[in-house]
Amino acid sequence: MSTPVETTALTKRYGPIAAVRDLNLTVRPGEVYGFLGPNGAGKTTTLRMLLGLIKPTSGRLRLLGLAPGPRHLDRVGALIEGPSFYPYLSGRDNLRVLADHAGVSRSRVPTVLATVDLTARAGDRYSVYSLGMKQRLGLAGALLKEPELLILDEPTNGLDPAGMADMRVTIRKLAADGCTVLLSSHLLAEVEQTCDRVGVINEGRLVTESSVAELRSGGTLRVRAEPVERARSHLVSQLGAGQVRADGAGSAIDLRVDSARAAEINHGLVDAGVSVSELRWHEPDLEETFLKLTGGGTDAD
Ligand SMILES: Nc1ncnc2c1ncn2[C@@H]1O[C@H](COP(=O)(O)OP(=O)(O)OP(=O)(O)O)[C@@H](O)[C@H]1O
């Protein structure tokens, strides 16, 4: 199978603003890829370029092996910037209209309604749908042509926790059925729970691309001890300066060592006349990592 999404040095400028700069992105077959970044990072601009809604200033992109052109979206479904539906038609009738437009058989409509769990409310007018139902109907619309790749811009934006959970389950179900998903989000928890891999974008640049587990790796042994200066100089002499670093507040010391060395380090500190009040393995959560990577410039929830 060809690579679902591949961009090379993809760039979009708006006058002096570089919304997206030299972006090299790879989404692998069958994965759920989270495109994560704070507001204004360039996520929507990237997705709009992928979908041919705007033209890149420079760089290349391919979806399922195809460069932008008349066929490059044939096997791609998308949900971007709120779907538009007729308010006075039912969810089912809206999907029928969409199917007719897309040249897809109306027989797909019950299937996609079931996939997004809207069958029971399919006869209700769109105008009475909750935000979560509207999002799910949008997703159903994107699924009509049985896409191999789904591109979703902030699919859980504005949803309540139950709506977010429903959307997550649906996305994982689609991935289990073999669909590749690229979704953007500024919500760390969402990406952590839904995605296999994540690309972090900040100020138009990809700052890292890795599995969620890799992103979180790099745990440290955290020490709190008194007097802290004596503890620090002892640890530096024992482990080397490269392994010892103060945490942000300066009240704790983080050691880049294996967790199995905790007891040995404790004994060494006590022998050096230091009293240890805390010694524990500290694994950074995604939020910490994200803030570090993006220089803290996020207004994510
Ligand atoms: N049509 C446009 N004209 C000028 N600047 C734009 C345009 N579209 C986007 N930008 C700018 O490009 C940058 C990236 O915007 P973009 O919408 O892609 O970010 P985003 O990561 O999707 O953020 P959000 O989560 O807020 O939607 C921002 O500085 C934005 O102001």
The ligand as an SDF file (V2000), in Angstrom:
LIG
                    3D

 31 33  0  0  0  0  0  0  0  0999 V2000
   -5.9970   33.0260    5.1610 N   0  0  0  0  0  0  0  0  0  0  0  0
   -5.0460   33.4200    6.0040 C   0  0  0  0  0  0  0  0  0  0  0  0
   -4.4580   34.6350    5.8790 N   0  0  0  0  0  0  0  0  0  0  0  0
   -3.4880   35.0440    6.7200 C   0  0  0  0  0  0  0  0  0  0  0  0
   -3.0040   34.2880    7.7310 N   0  0  0  0  0  0  0  0  0  0  0  0
   -3.5300   33.0730    7.9280 C   0  0  0  0  0  0  0  0  0  0  0  0
   -4.5790   32.5740    7.0730 C   0  0  0  0  0  0  0  0  0  0  0  0
   -4.8980   31.3190    7.5050 N   0  0  0  0  0  0  0  0  0  0  0  0
   -4.0960   31.0680    8.5690 C   0  0  0  0  0  0  0  0  0  0  0  0
   -3.2900   32.1030    8.8190 N   0  0  0  0  0  0  0  0  0  0  0  0
   -2.2650   32.1970    9.8860 C   0  0  0  0  0  0  0  0  0  0  0  0
   -1.4580   31.0490    9.8060 O   0  0  0  0  0  0  0  0  0  0  0  0
   -1.1140   30.5720   11.1260 C   0  0  0  0  0  0  0  0  0  0  0  0
   -1.5400   29.1340   11.2850 C   0  0  0  0  0  0  0  0  0  0  0  0
   -2.9650   29.0540   11.3290 O   0  0  0  0  0  0  0  0  0  0  0  0
   -3.7750   27.6840   11.3880 P   0  0  0  0  0  0  0  0  0  0  0  0
   -5.2300   28.0120   11.3310 O   0  0  0  0  0  0  0  0  0  0  0  0
   -3.2560   26.7530   10.3760 O   0  0  0  0  0  0  0  0  0  0  0  0
   -3.3690   27.1420   12.8390 O   0  0  0  0  0  0  0  0  0  0  0  0
   -3.9960   25.9420   13.6500 P   0  0  0  0  0  0  0  0  0  0  0  0
   -2.8410   25.1680   14.1960 O   0  0  0  0  0  0  0  0  0  0  0  0
   -4.9820   25.1910   12.8500 O   0  0  0  0  0  0  0  0  0  0  0  0
   -4.6950   26.6950   14.8480 O   0  0  0  0  0  0  0  0  0  0  0  0
   -6.1610   26.4770   15.5050 P   0  0  0  0  0  0  0  0  0  0  0  0
   -6.0070   25.3210   16.4370 O   0  0  0  0  0  0  0  0  0  0  0  0
   -6.3520   27.7780   16.2250 O   0  0  0  0  0  0  0  0  0  0  0  0
   -7.1210   26.2640   14.3880 O   0  0  0  0  0  0  0  0  0  0  0  0
   -1.7550   31.5490   12.0950 C   0  0  0  0  0  0  0  0  0  0  0  0
   -0.7950   32.5080   12.4260 O   0  0  0  0  0  0  0  0  0  0  0  0
   -2.8890   32.1600   11.2830 C   0  0  0  0  0  0  0  0  0  0  0  0
   -3.1880   33.4380   11.7420 O   0  0  0  0  0  0  0  0  0  0  0  0
  1  2  1  0
  2  3  1  0
  2  7  2  0
  3  4  2  0
  4  5  1  0
  5  6  2  0
  6  7  1  0
  6 10  1  0
  7  8  1  0
  8  9  2  0
  9 10  1  0
 10 11  1  0
 11 12  1  0
 11 30  1  0
 12 13  1  0
 13 14  1  0
 13 28  1  0
 14 15  1  0
 15 16  1  0
 16 17  2  0
 16 18  1  0
 16 19  1  0
 19 20  1  0
 20 21  2  0
 20 22  1  0
 20 23  1  0
 23 24  1  0
 24 25  2  0
 24 26  1  0
 24 27  1  0
 28 29  1  0
 28 30  1  0
 30 31  1  0
M  END
$$$$
